[in-house]
């Protein structure tokens, strides 16, 4: 318990200290360098912008979070199901895996104009774009993880007439957990990025849209305030995945690692 508390304290202290140093350096640049506010506002100006109109940022953060949750859930669920098919159907893996790898390296922003043509503008199009972004990291990492179980363990299950479902639940999935959660962490962070990109291109509200409006009106304080909220949102989602990972490992009796 003491070691766990120390680990948790370190996980909180060091990132917080790094953030404090970064903000201090930012403040020093604006003060010592005498940088104009329209180029780089001081941290206090950004905080004042957030405090002065919190409703604006809360509402837009909710719209962004909505796209992340809906699109991310669809992309993650579809990615996991496809990964199971890829892992357990050799003919399906041979047919589809090369295309998954090829599409994975394509810039997803190139798909946005096509979505505009086929789906139009609005939240639904942004959700589809986020789903596409989150789909590929999870399917590739999960498919690789489901093949990591030792063959001896699978042979043992066959010897007691265990079915495919028992093999997945009791052998393959526990060994695949590191890869599954690695893919989840990538998908969650990319979901935030995808939501912002979608709001630049095909949405009229959200933190990405707010950043775009700040850029067009040369309001770096608005942009940095929106980025600060976006950073907090991304860290919260990533931290939630880490907590779920630790809880699952503890429940399964596995070693809890960061």
C-alpha positions as CSV (number, residue, x, y, z in Angstrom):
1,X,0.0,0.0,0.0
2,X,2.8,2.4,0.9
3,X,4.6,1.7,-2.4
4,X,1.4,2.2,-4.3
5,X,0.8,5.6,-2.6
6,X,4.3,6.7,-3.4
7,X,3.9,5.7,-7.0
8,X,0.6,7.6,-7.2
9,X,2.2,10.6,-5.6
10,X,5.1,10.5,-8.0
11,X,2.7,10.2,-11.0
12,X,0.9,13.4,-9.8
13,X,3.9,15.4,-8.5
14,X,6.3,15.2,-11.4
15,X,3.9,16.1,-14.2
16,X,2.5,18.9,-12.1
17,X,6.0,20.2,-11.4
18,X,6.8,20.0,-15.1
19,X,3.7,22.0,-16.0
20,X,4.6,24.6,-13.3
21,X,8.1,25.0,-14.8
22,X,6.6,25.4,-18.3
23,X,4.2,28.0,-17.2
24,X,7.0,29.9,-15.3
25,X,9.1,29.9,-18.5
26,X,6.2,31.1,-20.4
27,X,5.7,34.0,-18.0
28,X,9.4,34.8,-18.0
29,X,9.4,35.0,-21.8
30,X,6.4,37.4,-21.9
31,X,7.9,39.6,-19.1
32,X,11.6,39.6,-19.7
33,X,11.3,39.5,-23.4
34,X,8.6,42.2,-23.4
35,X,6.6,40.2,-25.9
36,X,3.4,42.0,-27.1
37,X,0.2,40.5,-25.8
38,X,-1.2,40.0,-29.4
39,X,1.8,37.8,-30.1
40,X,2.0,35.8,-26.8
41,X,-0.2,36.8,-23.9
42,X,1.0,36.2,-20.3
43,X,-0.4,33.2,-18.4
44,X,-2.4,35.6,-16.2
45,X,-4.2,36.9,-19.3
46,X,-5.2,33.4,-20.4
47,X,-6.4,32.6,-16.9
48,X,-8.4,35.9,-16.9
49,X,-10.0,34.9,-20.2
50,X,-11.0,31.6,-18.7
51,X,-12.4,33.1,-15.5
52,X,-14.0,36.0,-17.3
53,X,-16.2,33.8,-19.5
54,X,-16.2,30.2,-18.2
55,X,-19.5,29.4,-19.8
56,X,-18.1,29.8,-23.3
57,X,-15.3,27.3,-22.7
58,X,-17.5,24.8,-20.7
59,X,-20.1,24.7,-23.4
60,X,-17.6,24.3,-26.2
61,X,-15.7,21.7,-24.2
62,X,-18.9,19.7,-23.9
63,X,-19.5,19.8,-27.6
64,X,-16.0,18.5,-28.2
65,X,-16.3,15.9,-25.5
66,X,-19.6,14.7,-27.1
67,X,-17.9,14.1,-30.4
68,X,-15.0,12.3,-28.6
69,X,-17.2,10.0,-26.6
70,X,-19.6,9.1,-29.4
71,X,-17.1,8.8,-32.2
72,X,-14.5,7.2,-29.9
73,X,-17.0,4.6,-28.6
74,X,-18.0,3.6,-32.1
75,X,-14.4,3.5,-33.4
76,X,-13.1,1.5,-30.4
77,X,-16.0,-1.0,-30.5
78,X,-15.7,-1.6,-34.2
79,X,-11.9,-1.8,-34.0
80,X,-12.1,-4.5,-31.2
81,X,-14.6,-6.6,-33.1
82,X,-12.5,-6.4,-36.3
83,X,-9.4,-7.3,-34.4
84,X,-11.0,-10.5,-33.1
85,X,-11.9,-11.4,-36.6
86,X,-8.4,-10.7,-37.8
87,X,-6.9,-12.7,-35.0
88,X,-9.1,-15.8,-35.3
89,X,-9.9,-16.1,-39.0
90,X,-6.7,-16.6,-41.0
91,X,-8.3,-16.1,-44.4
92,X,-9.9,-12.9,-43.2
93,X,-6.5,-11.7,-41.9
94,X,-4.8,-12.5,-45.1
95,X,-7.4,-10.6,-47.1
96,X,-7.8,-7.5,-45.0
97,X,-4.6,-6.9,-42.9
98,X,-2.5,-5.4,-45.6
99,X,-5.2,-2.8,-46.3
100,X,-5.5,-2.0,-42.6
101,X,-1.8,-1.2,-42.4
102,X,-1.9,0.8,-45.6
103,X,-4.9,2.9,-44.5
104,X,-3.3,3.4,-41.1
105,X,-0.5,5.5,-42.6
106,X,-2.8,7.7,-44.7
107,X,-3.4,11.2,-43.3
108,X,-7.0,11.1,-42.0
109,X,-7.5,14.8,-42.7
110,X,-7.7,13.8,-46.4
111,X,-10.9,12.0,-45.7
112,X,-12.6,15.1,-44.3
113,X,-13.5,16.6,-47.7
114,X,-15.1,13.3,-48.7
115,X,-17.2,13.3,-45.6
116,X,-18.3,16.8,-46.3
117,X,-19.6,15.6,-49.8
118,X,-21.3,12.4,-48.5
119,X,-22.5,13.5,-45.1
120,X,-22.6,17.3,-45.1
121,X,-21.7,19.4,-42.1
122,X,-22.7,18.9,-38.5
123,X,-22.0,16.8,-35.5
124,X,-22.8,13.5,-37.2
125,X,-20.0,14.0,-39.7
126,X,-17.5,14.9,-37.0
127,X,-18.5,11.8,-35.0
128,X,-17.8,9.6,-38.1
129,X,-14.4,11.3,-38.6
130,X,-13.5,10.7,-34.9
131,X,-14.6,7.1,-35.3
132,X,-12.3,6.6,-38.3
133,X,-9.4,8.1,-36.4
134,X,-9.8,5.9,-33.3
135,X,-10.5,2.7,-35.2
136,X,-7.1,1.9,-36.6
137,X,-4.8,2.1,-33.6
138,X,-7.0,-0.3,-31.6
139,X,-7.6,-2.8,-34.3
140,X,-3.9,-3.2,-35.1
141,X,-2.7,-3.4,-31.5
142,X,-5.5,-5.7,-30.3
143,X,-5.0,-8.1,-33.2
144,X,-1.3,-8.3,-32.4
145,X,-2.0,-8.8,-28.7
146,X,-4.5,-11.6,-29.2
147,X,-1.7,-13.7,-30.7
148,X,0.7,-13.3,-27.7
149,X,-0.6,-16.1,-25.5
150,X,1.8,-19.1,-25.2
151,X,0.7,-22.1,-27.3
152,X,1.1,-24.3,-24.3
153,X,-1.7,-22.5,-22.5
154,X,-3.9,-22.9,-25.6
155,X,-3.1,-26.6,-25.8
156,X,-4.0,-27.0,-22.1
157,X,-7.5,-25.5,-22.8
158,X,-8.0,-27.8,-25.8
159,X,-7.1,-30.8,-23.6
160,X,-10.1,-30.0,-21.4
161,X,-12.4,-29.4,-24.4
162,X,-12.6,-25.7,-23.8
163,X,-14.3,-23.8,-26.6
164,X,-13.2,-20.7,-28.5
165,X,-14.9,-18.3,-26.1
166,X,-13.1,-19.8,-23.1
167,X,-9.8,-19.5,-25.0
168,X,-10.4,-15.8,-25.6
169,X,-11.6,-15.0,-22.1
170,X,-9.2,-17.0,-20.0
171,X,-6.0,-17.0,-22.1
172,X,-5.8,-14.7,-25.1
173,X,-7.4,-11.6,-23.7
174,X,-5.4,-11.5,-20.4
175,X,-2.2,-11.7,-22.5
176,X,-3.5,-9.1,-24.9
177,X,-4.3,-6.5,-22.2
178,X,-1.1,-4.5,-22.6
179,X,-1.6,-4.2,-26.3
180,X,-5.3,-3.5,-26.0
181,X,-4.8,-0.7,-23.5
182,X,-1.8,0.7,-25.5
183,X,-4.2,0.9,-28.5
184,X,-6.9,2.5,-26.2
185,X,-4.5,5.2,-25.1
186,X,-3.6,6.0,-28.7
187,X,-7.3,6.0,-29.7
188,X,-8.3,8.3,-26.8
189,X,-5.7,10.9,-27.6
190,X,-6.3,10.7,-31.3
191,X,-10.1,11.1,-30.6
192,X,-9.4,14.5,-29.1
193,X,-7.2,15.4,-32.0
194,X,-9.8,14.1,-34.5
195,X,-12.6,16.1,-32.8
196,X,-10.6,19.3,-33.0
197,X,-9.7,18.7,-36.7
198,X,-13.3,18.0,-37.5
199,X,-14.4,21.2,-35.8
200,X,-11.9,23.1,-37.9
201,X,-13.4,21.7,-41.1
202,X,-16.9,20.5,-40.6
203,X,-18.4,21.9,-37.4
204,X,-19.6,25.2,-36.1
205,X,-19.0,24.8,-32.4
206,X,-16.5,23.1,-30.0
207,X,-13.0,23.9,-28.8
208,X,-11.5,23.4,-32.3
209,X,-14.0,25.9,-33.7
210,X,-13.2,28.3,-30.9
211,X,-9.5,28.0,-31.7
212,X,-10.2,28.7,-35.3
213,X,-12.3,31.8,-34.5
214,X,-9.5,33.1,-32.2
215,X,-7.0,32.6,-35.0
216,X,-9.1,34.4,-37.6
217,X,-9.6,37.3,-35.2
218,X,-6.0,37.4,-33.9
219,X,-6.9,36.6,-30.4
220,X,-4.1,34.4,-29.0
221,X,-5.6,34.6,-25.5
222,X,-8.8,33.0,-26.7
223,X,-6.8,30.3,-28.5
224,X,-4.5,29.5,-25.6
225,X,-7.5,29.4,-23.2
226,X,-9.2,26.9,-25.5
227,X,-6.0,24.9,-25.8
228,X,-5.6,24.8,-22.0
229,X,-9.2,23.4,-21.7
230,X,-8.4,20.9,-24.5
231,X,-5.2,19.8,-22.7
232,X,-7.2,19.2,-19.5
233,X,-9.8,17.3,-21.4
234,X,-7.2,15.1,-23.1
235,X,-5.3,14.4,-19.9
236,X,-8.5,13.5,-18.1
237,X,-9.5,11.0,-20.8
238,X,-6.0,9.5,-20.9
239,X,-6.0,9.3,-17.1
240,X,-9.3,7.5,-17.1
241,X,-7.9,4.8,-19.4
242,X,-4.9,4.4,-17.1
243,X,-7.2,4.0,-14.1
244,X,-9.3,1.4,-15.9
245,X,-6.2,-0.5,-16.9
246,X,-4.9,-0.6,-13.3
247,X,-8.3,-1.7,-12.1
248,X,-8.6,-4.5,-14.6
249,X,-5.0,-5.7,-13.8
250,X,-5.8,-5.6,-10.1
251,X,-9.1,-7.5,-10.6
252,X,-7.3,-10.2,-12.7
253,X,-4.5,-10.4,-10.1
254,X,-1.9,-9.2,-12.6
255,X,1.0,-6.9,-11.7
256,X,-0.1,-3.3,-11.8
257,X,2.1,-1.2,-14.0
258,X,1.9,2.4,-15.1
